[in-house]
Amino acid sequence: MAHAPELALGTPAAATPPVDGGDTPGAAGRRLRALVLVVAVLTFALSVGAALLLRPRAPPLEVLGQLPVYRLEDQRGQAFGTDELRGKVYAAAFFFTSCPTVCPRISSAMAAVQARSEGLGEAFHLVSFTVDPDNDTVEVLADYGREYRADPARWTFLRGDQPALMRVVVDGFKLAMGKEPGGPSAIFHSEKLVLVDQGGRIRGYYEATDAGGEALVGAAARLVDEAE
């Protein structure tokens, strides 16, 4: 009886391995997504850089005057003036402690400037000049500074004799001050805040308001940055 021929059973064919260096479909997709991401980041960086380069720069601050050398007395009873302020940007204000009208607003504006300018550190200072030195003694100025939470390291209150103050305020800052007969209400002075640069040059006059103080601190930061 004839036997049916046996079927030859060979071993199953092995899967063809990928060619060395080739990518699976998943890996290729990941590489493509990474490339797209890199291109997007570079495009964004280039657009931001171009915008910064093309953005118009603010005009430089004008030089409005040069202050004379001065040396007065601070709230600690120590000599203080242009030598101590050289190399610093500072804000100047004018007041007297018994003023019942505008001076509280001026000193409050200076207190706000002190708070806003903390980031400028020792590069920025505040100076308040009393225009009533006969009554504003060292002790009175120290008490007044504490009332407005003045940091003695950053905010100085100055007094001096009348001729010295006139030379600084009227001749230097180009602002009015004086006293007429009739008591404290007859004392007059400017309500402006003044920005002074590292070389003792006047760079701006500002209103003693929240907006004015903000503008002053912004301009002060520009002066500090330009010097670095």
C-alpha positions as CSV (number, residue, x, y, z in Angstrom):
1,M,0.0,0.0,0.0
2,A,1.5,3.2,-1.0
3,H,2.3,5.8,1.7
4,A,1.3,9.4,1.3
5,P,4.3,11.5,1.0
6,E,5.3,13.3,4.2
7,L,5.0,17.1,4.2
8,A,8.3,18.7,5.0
9,L,7.8,21.0,8.0
10,G,10.5,23.6,8.0
11,T,11.3,26.0,10.8
12,P,9.2,29.3,10.8
13,A,10.9,32.1,9.0
14,A,12.4,34.7,11.4
15,A,11.1,38.3,11.3
16,T,13.4,40.4,9.3
17,P,15.4,42.6,11.6
18,P,15.5,46.4,11.0
19,V,18.4,47.7,9.1
20,D,21.0,49.1,11.4
21,G,20.6,52.9,12.0
22,G,16.9,52.9,10.8
23,D,14.0,54.3,12.8
24,T,10.8,52.7,13.8
25,P,7.7,54.7,12.8
26,G,7.3,55.8,16.5
27,A,10.9,57.0,16.9
28,A,10.7,58.9,13.6
29,G,7.6,60.7,14.8
30,R,9.3,61.7,18.1
31,R,12.3,63.1,16.2
32,L,10.1,65.1,13.9
33,R,8.1,66.6,16.8
34,A,11.4,67.5,18.6
35,L,12.7,69.2,15.4
36,V,9.4,71.2,15.1
37,L,9.7,72.3,18.7
38,V,13.3,73.5,18.3
39,V,12.4,75.4,15.2
40,A,9.4,77.0,17.0
41,V,11.6,78.0,20.0
42,L,14.3,79.5,17.7
43,T,11.6,81.4,15.7
44,F,10.1,82.9,18.9
45,A,13.5,83.9,20.2
46,L,14.4,85.6,17.0
47,S,11.1,87.5,16.9
48,V,11.5,88.7,20.5
49,G,15.1,89.8,19.8
50,A,14.1,91.7,16.7
51,A,11.2,93.4,18.6
52,L,13.6,94.5,21.3
53,L,16.1,95.8,18.7
54,L,13.5,97.7,16.8
55,R,11.6,99.1,19.8
56,P,12.2,102.8,20.1
57,R,14.4,103.8,23.1
58,A,13.3,106.5,25.5
59,P,15.2,109.8,24.9
60,P,18.0,110.4,27.4
61,L,17.1,112.5,30.4
62,E,18.0,116.2,30.0
63,V,20.6,117.8,32.2
64,L,18.8,120.8,33.8
65,G,21.5,122.2,36.0
66,Q,24.5,121.5,38.2
67,L,24.2,121.7,42.0
68,P,26.9,123.5,44.0
69,V,29.0,121.8,46.6
70,Y,27.2,121.9,49.9
71,R,27.6,120.6,53.4
72,L,24.7,120.7,55.9
73,E,23.7,118.9,59.0
74,D,21.6,115.7,59.1
75,Q,19.1,114.3,61.6
76,R,21.9,112.7,63.5
77,G,23.8,115.9,63.9
78,Q,26.5,114.9,61.5
79,A,27.8,116.8,58.5
80,F,26.3,115.6,55.2
81,G,26.3,116.9,51.7
82,T,27.7,116.4,48.2
83,D,30.7,114.3,49.3
84,E,28.4,111.6,50.8
85,L,26.1,111.7,47.8
86,R,28.7,111.6,45.1
87,G,28.2,108.5,42.9
88,K,24.5,108.1,44.0
89,V,21.3,109.0,42.3
90,Y,19.0,110.8,44.7
91,A,15.6,112.4,45.1
92,A,15.3,115.8,46.8
93,A,12.3,117.4,48.5
94,F,11.7,120.6,50.5
95,F,9.5,120.9,53.6
96,F,9.3,122.0,57.2
97,T,8.0,119.9,60.0
98,S,5.3,122.4,61.3
99,C,3.8,122.8,57.8
100,P,0.1,122.3,58.0
101,T,-0.7,122.1,54.3
102,V,1.4,120.6,51.5
103,C,4.4,119.2,53.5
104,P,2.6,116.0,54.7
105,R,1.7,115.3,51.1
106,I,5.3,115.9,50.0
107,S,6.8,113.7,52.7
108,S,4.2,110.9,52.0
109,A,5.3,111.0,48.4
110,M,8.9,110.6,49.5
111,A,7.9,107.7,51.7
112,A,6.3,106.1,48.7
113,V,9.5,106.7,46.6
114,Q,11.5,105.0,49.4
115,A,9.3,101.9,49.2
116,R,9.3,101.8,45.4
117,S,13.1,102.2,45.1
118,E,14.1,99.4,47.5
119,G,15.4,97.4,44.5
120,L,18.0,100.1,43.7
121,G,19.7,99.5,47.0
122,E,22.6,101.9,48.0
123,A,22.7,103.4,44.5
124,F,19.7,105.5,45.3
125,H,19.1,107.9,48.2
126,L,16.5,110.4,49.4
127,V,17.2,113.8,50.8
128,S,14.7,116.2,52.4
129,F,15.8,119.8,53.1
130,T,14.0,121.7,55.8
131,V,13.4,125.4,54.9
132,D,12.7,126.3,58.6
133,P,16.0,125.5,60.3
134,D,15.3,127.8,63.2
135,N,12.6,125.4,64.4
136,D,13.6,122.2,62.8
137,T,16.4,121.1,65.1
138,V,18.3,117.8,64.7
139,E,16.0,116.2,67.3
140,V,12.8,117.5,65.5
141,L,14.1,116.1,62.2
142,A,14.9,112.7,63.7
143,D,11.3,112.5,65.2
144,Y,9.8,113.6,61.9
145,G,11.8,110.9,60.0
146,R,10.5,108.2,62.4
147,E,6.9,109.5,61.8
148,Y,7.4,108.7,58.1
149,R,9.3,105.4,58.7
150,A,12.4,106.8,57.0
151,D,15.3,104.4,56.7
152,P,18.3,106.4,58.1
153,A,20.6,104.5,55.7
154,R,18.5,105.6,52.7
155,W,16.7,108.8,53.6
156,T,18.5,111.8,55.1
157,F,16.9,115.0,56.5
158,L,19.1,118.1,56.2
159,R,19.1,121.5,57.9
160,G,21.5,124.5,57.7
161,D,21.7,128.2,58.2
162,Q,19.6,130.4,56.0
163,P,22.4,131.6,53.7
164,A,23.6,128.0,53.1
165,L,20.1,126.8,52.3
166,M,19.4,129.7,50.0
167,R,22.5,128.8,48.1
168,V,21.5,125.2,47.7
169,V,17.8,125.5,47.1
170,V,17.5,128.8,45.2
171,D,20.9,129.0,43.4
172,G,21.4,125.3,43.0
173,F,18.0,123.6,42.6
174,K,16.5,126.8,41.0
175,L,13.5,126.7,43.3
176,A,11.8,129.3,45.5
177,M,12.0,129.3,49.3
178,G,11.7,132.0,51.9
179,K,9.8,133.4,54.8
180,E,7.5,136.4,55.1
181,P,6.3,138.0,58.4
182,G,3.3,136.2,59.8
183,G,4.3,132.9,61.3
184,P,4.7,129.3,59.9
185,S,2.0,129.9,57.2
186,A,4.3,132.6,55.7
187,I,7.1,130.1,54.9
188,F,7.1,129.2,51.3
189,H,8.9,126.6,49.3
190,S,8.6,124.4,46.2
191,E,6.4,121.4,46.2
192,K,8.5,119.6,43.5
193,L,10.5,116.4,43.9
194,V,13.9,116.7,42.1
195,L,15.9,113.9,40.6
196,V,19.7,114.3,40.8
197,D,22.3,112.1,39.1
198,Q,25.6,110.6,40.3
199,G,27.5,113.8,39.4
200,G,25.2,116.2,41.2
201,R,23.3,117.2,38.1
202,I,19.6,117.9,38.0
203,R,17.8,115.4,35.7
204,G,14.1,116.1,36.3
205,Y,11.4,117.8,38.3
206,Y,8.3,115.8,39.4
207,E,5.0,116.3,41.1
208,A,4.7,115.1,44.7
209,T,2.0,112.6,43.7
210,D,1.8,108.9,43.3
211,A,2.3,109.2,39.5
212,G,5.1,111.7,39.9
213,G,6.9,109.4,42.4
214,E,6.5,106.4,40.1
215,A,8.0,108.4,37.2
216,L,10.9,109.6,39.3
217,V,11.8,106.1,40.4
218,G,11.6,104.8,36.8
219,A,14.0,107.6,35.7
220,A,16.3,106.9,38.7
221,A,16.5,103.3,37.7
222,R,17.5,104.3,34.2
223,L,20.3,106.5,35.6
224,V,21.5,103.6,37.8
225,D,21.5,101.2,34.9
226,E,23.4,103.6,32.6
227,A,26.2,103.9,35.2
228,E,26.7,100.1,35.4
